[in-house]
Each structure stands twice: as structure tokens, then as C-alpha cells.
Amino acid sequence: MFFALIVLLPILGALATVVSLIALIIAAIRKKSKKGSLITLGISIVITVLGYMLYGSVLGQ
């Protein structure tokens, strides 16, 4: 179960990054506030990076 979570975390983070970028583009086109989209984008990038680091550390053992 733990290994499945480690494998899926970078994938989910990457998908969240793509969705956040799309939401940011839509907010820019509609000229609405981009603050929420930027926060979401930052969180998803952090999740992706931490997921890859965790995945690499588990494989390195």
C-alpha cells in the first residue's frame, strides 16, 4: 500500500500541475484573480518534487 502511494504521488502531482496550468490560463483569459490558481500550481509542483524525491529515496535503498 505504501509503495503504491509512493508510485502514484508524482503522477498525481504532475496531473495536478497540468490542471492548475489550465486553470491559470483560463483565469488569465477571463481576466479574473489568478491568486488561487498560482497557489494551487505551487502546491502541486511541491507535491510532484517531493513525490519524485521520495520515490528516488525508496528505490535507492
C-alpha positions as a printed NumPy array, in Angstrom:
array([[  0.   ,   0.   ,   0.   ],
       [  2.78 ,   2.406,   0.947],
       [  4.741,   1.626,  -2.218],
       [  1.634,   2.23 ,  -4.352],
       [  1.23 ,   5.647,  -2.736],
       [  4.879,   6.472,  -3.404],
       [  4.482,   5.499,  -7.067],
       [  1.226,   7.426,  -7.532],
       [  2.256,  10.626,  -5.732],
       [  4.456,  12.056,  -8.539],
       [  1.854,  11.101, -11.143],
       [ -0.939,  12.815,  -9.22 ],
       [  1.268,  15.85 ,  -8.668],
       [  2.023,  16.09 , -12.381],
       [ -1.683,  15.817, -13.248],
       [ -2.488,  18.499, -10.679],
       [  0.182,  20.721, -12.237],
       [ -1.386,  20.371, -15.681],
       [ -4.858,  21.112, -14.316],
       [ -3.516,  24.132, -12.407],
       [ -1.846,  25.48 , -15.54 ],
       [ -5.102,  25.131, -17.471],
       [ -6.987,  26.913, -14.669],
       [ -4.362,  29.68 , -14.666],
       [ -4.679,  30.15 , -18.431],
       [ -8.473,  30.306, -18.164],
       [ -8.226,  32.854, -15.325],
       [ -5.828,  34.963, -17.4  ],
       [ -8.135,  34.879, -20.422],
       [-11.169,  35.844, -18.329],
       [ -9.099,  38.497, -16.503],
       [-10.062,  37.154, -13.088],
       [ -7.948,  36.748,  -9.978],
       [ -5.012,  34.43 , -10.522],
       [ -4.083,  34.103,  -6.844],
       [ -5.883,  30.798,  -6.243],
       [ -4.527,  29.245,  -9.424],
       [ -0.978,  30.28 ,  -8.559],
       [ -1.264,  28.848,  -5.043],
       [ -2.628,  25.591,  -6.437],
       [  0.151,  25.476,  -9.022],
       [  2.795,  25.981,  -6.346],
       [  1.35 ,  23.266,  -4.12 ],
       [  1.12 ,  20.788,  -6.992],
       [  4.726,  21.461,  -8.024],
       [  5.879,  20.893,  -4.44 ],
       [  3.898,  17.63 ,  -4.287],
       [  5.45 ,  16.488,  -7.567],
       [  9.012,  17.294,  -6.498],
       [  8.588,  15.687,  -3.077],
       [  6.999,  12.642,  -4.685],
       [  9.937,  12.169,  -7.039],
       [ 12.414,  12.66 ,  -4.188],
       [ 10.584,  10.12 ,  -2.032],
       [ 10.335,   7.688,  -4.941],
       [ 14.058,   8.018,  -5.623],
       [ 14.986,   7.507,  -1.986],
       [ 12.872,   4.346,  -1.746],
       [ 14.41 ,   2.911,  -4.926],
       [ 17.894,   3.765,  -3.69 ],
       [ 17.583,   1.524,  -0.626]])
